[in-house]
């Protein structure tokens, strides 16, 4: 039985062809689907992605977060997508992985409370008039940002630009200086691939990783808790030379950067078969 891969043709263009080649090399089937025309809703083209493979087939999707989350929700295929969104909220996984987290000195509160709690937050967690703020949700309407005491209102306005709901939870922490970031793919509690994707403020794509980063990723992967059978863990090195978990994410909507695509496909397909067979 082959695993069927459904790939978003419009996303991850820097490695899409390599991923498709790796899928075909291992003997699995792959279909690419085009993103719908404006206003970019997958229903706009009659949900043609549903016609790519038979119902109840063993399918792994990889692409746009709207596409893969609806595939996960519909449960037309198994596993369909590795993207159990609720498990990738900070409020869900930090009770398991908090001791590894780079922002371990954190608080959570509604976005709409940041202004009222401004003085308290800067007194407790501010460093040189700066705070780090990120959404609790992995569906990031804004990425983690530094907010300054001097321009706090403007910084919050920028974060809420995309109508970020005031009741949505955010994480507030002291800012950290990060010098390197690695991405690792975890399948069945084992790290199966990794790469460097950020060096300081520079985006880099190198298929190498620090042994200490791999060691920490492996420790987290094998610690017992699984947000999904296949998932992503990012490890960072701070300016102090310490290694921490940066965040975790869903495999199906995460960029694989320079991770070895064949290693990823072999491991993910193996786990997908087990899920499809009801053995995982």
N, C-alpha and C positions, 0 to 999 in steps of 0.2 A: 504494500500500500504506500503510495507516494503522498507526501505533504504538498498541499497547494499553497503557493504564496500569492497574495494579492498586494501589489505595490502601487502606491500613488505615483503616477508618472510625472507629476508637476513638483514633487518635493524631493529633497535630498539629491539634487542633480549632480553634486560633486562625487557621489559614489553609487548612484542608482544603477549604472551599467555594470559596475563591478559586482554589485549584489546580485543582479539578474544572472550574470555569468556564473557566479558561485552556485546559485540555486540550480541552474541547469547542469553544472558539472557534477553535482552530487546526485543527480537523477530525479530531482523534484520538479514539479510543474510551476510555472509562474505566469501571471497575467498582470499587465499594467492597465490602470484605469486613469482616464483623463479627468482632471478637475472640471466641474461644470462651469459654464459661462456665467458672467455676472447675473445675479448677485451672489454667486458662489455658494449655493446650497446644493447638497448632493441630491435632493429631491427634484431639482430643476431639470434633470435629464432622465427622469423616470426611474431613478434608483437603479441604473443599469449595472452597477457593481454587484447587485444581487444575482445577476444572470451569469456571472463569470464561472461559478462552480455550482455543482448540484447541492441541494439542501442536505444537511447532515455530513457534508464532506469535512475532511481534516484540513483546515485552512489557518494560515497565519497571515495577518495583514500588517502592513507597515506604511505609515503615511500621515496625512493630515489628521489632527486630533479630532476634528468633527467626524471624519469618516470612520476612524478606528473605534471611537467611543460608541457610535451608533451600531457598528458591527458587533461590538461587545454587548451592547444592550439588547439587540435583536435576537442573539443566540441562534441564528440561522445555521451557523457552522460551529465546530469545536476545534480548537479553542476559539477561533475567530480572531481574537485580539488579546494580547497580553497588556491590559491597560485598566486594571481595576482602580479607577480614579480615586475613590474614597480612601483607598489604602495608601495613597501617595500624598495625602494631606499631612502637613507637619504635625497636626494635632492627633493623627492616627499613628504615625510611625515613631515619634520621638519617645514614647513610653518604652519602646523596644531598643532604639538606637541613640537615645539622647546623650549617653555618655561618650559617644564617638563624635558628636556634632561640633563643628567649628563655632557655632553660635549658641553654645551651651548656656551662656548667661542671658537667657531670653525671657520675655514676657509676651503673652498674647492678649489682644484686646480688639474690639471692633474698630474698623477704620474710622468710623465717625467719632470715636472717642479720642483720637490722637491729639486734636487741638486742645480739648479740655485738660488732658493729662500731660500736656507739653512740659511744664516745669518739672513735674515728677519724673518723667522719662529721662530728661536730660540730666537731672540730679543723680538718678540711680544708674543709668547706663551710658550716658553721654561721655565721649572722649574728645576733648578739644572742641566742644560744641558740635559734635557730629553723632548721628545715630544711623544704624542700619535697619531698614524696614523692608519686609517682603510679604507677599500674600501667604496665607496658610494653604490655599489651594494650589495644586500643580497646574491648573489651567490659568496660567499667569496672564492676567490682563496688564500687569506691569511686572518687570523683573525686579529683583532685589535692588534697592536704591539707597544711597546715602542721603540723609536729610540733615540740613544744618540748622542750628538754632537761629542764625541770622536770617535765613530765607525759608523758614519752616512752612509758612503758609503757601508760598509759591511751589515749594517741593511737593507738598500734599496735593496741590491743584494739578501738578503734572502727573502724579500717580493716579489720580482720579479722573484723568482725561477721558478714559474709555468707559465712563459711567460705572466706575468701581463702586459697588453698593456700600453704603455706610455701615450696614450691619455685618458685612463680610469681615472675617477675622484676619488679622495681620500679626506677624511676628516682629518684635522689636528687640534689638540686641546692640551691644557695643560694636563699632566697626572693627573689622580685621583686615590686615594687609596680607593678601594672598599672592604668592609668587609662582605657583604652578598648580594646574588642575588636570586630573586624569579621569577618563571615563572607563568603566568596567562593565561588562555584560555578565550577568549572573543567571545561570540556568540550573535548576535543581540543586540549589544551595552551593554551587561551585562557580568560581570565576572562570569564564571560558575565553575571554578576549579583553583587551584593554589598549589604551592609547593615551598619549598626551594631546590635549586640545587647547590649552591656554598657558601662556608663559607671561606672567605679569599682565599688562594690558594688551598684549599681542595675541591674536588668534593664530595658533599653529596646529598643524595636523601631522603628528609623527607617530608611527606605529610602535612606539617604545613606551616603557613606563618604569618608574623608580621601583626597585624591589620593596622598599618600605611602604610605598603606596599599594602595591599588590598585596603585601602581607596584611595591611589593614582591611582592604577590600575583602580578602578571603576570610578574615576573622568575622567581619560583619555578615558576609554571605552565609557562613556556617553557624551563626549564633543561635539559630532555632526559628526565628520569625521569618516568614516569607510573605511579602505583600502580593506576590504573584509567583507562579512557577518560573517565569522568566522576567527579569527586571534589570534596571540600570542603577549603579551606585557610582557617584562622583566623589573622588578623594582629592583633597587639596593639601598643599604645603604652605604654611604661613611664613612670614618674614623671620620668625623666631626659630624656624627649622622644625616645627612640629607638624605632624600629619593628622588630619581630621577628615571625617565625613563631611562633604559639602552639602549634598542632598541626594535623594533617590528619585527615580522616575519610572514611568511605564515604558517598557521596551517598544511597543508598537508605534508610539508617537515620538520617540527619542532619536536624535541624530546619532549615528554610529561613528561619525568622524573617521578616524584612521584605523579603527578596529579591523582585524583580519576578518574579511567577509566570509570566507570559507569556514573558518572556525565557528563563527556565529551561526551560520546556516546549519552546519552539522549538529551543533548542540541544541539549537532552538527546534529544529525539526524532530530531533529525538524526543525532546520533552513534549512537543505538540502531539506526537503519536501516542505517547503515554496518556495524555489528557484525553485524546479522542477515544482511546480504548477504555477509559474509566479507571486507569491504573495509577493516576496521579491526582 
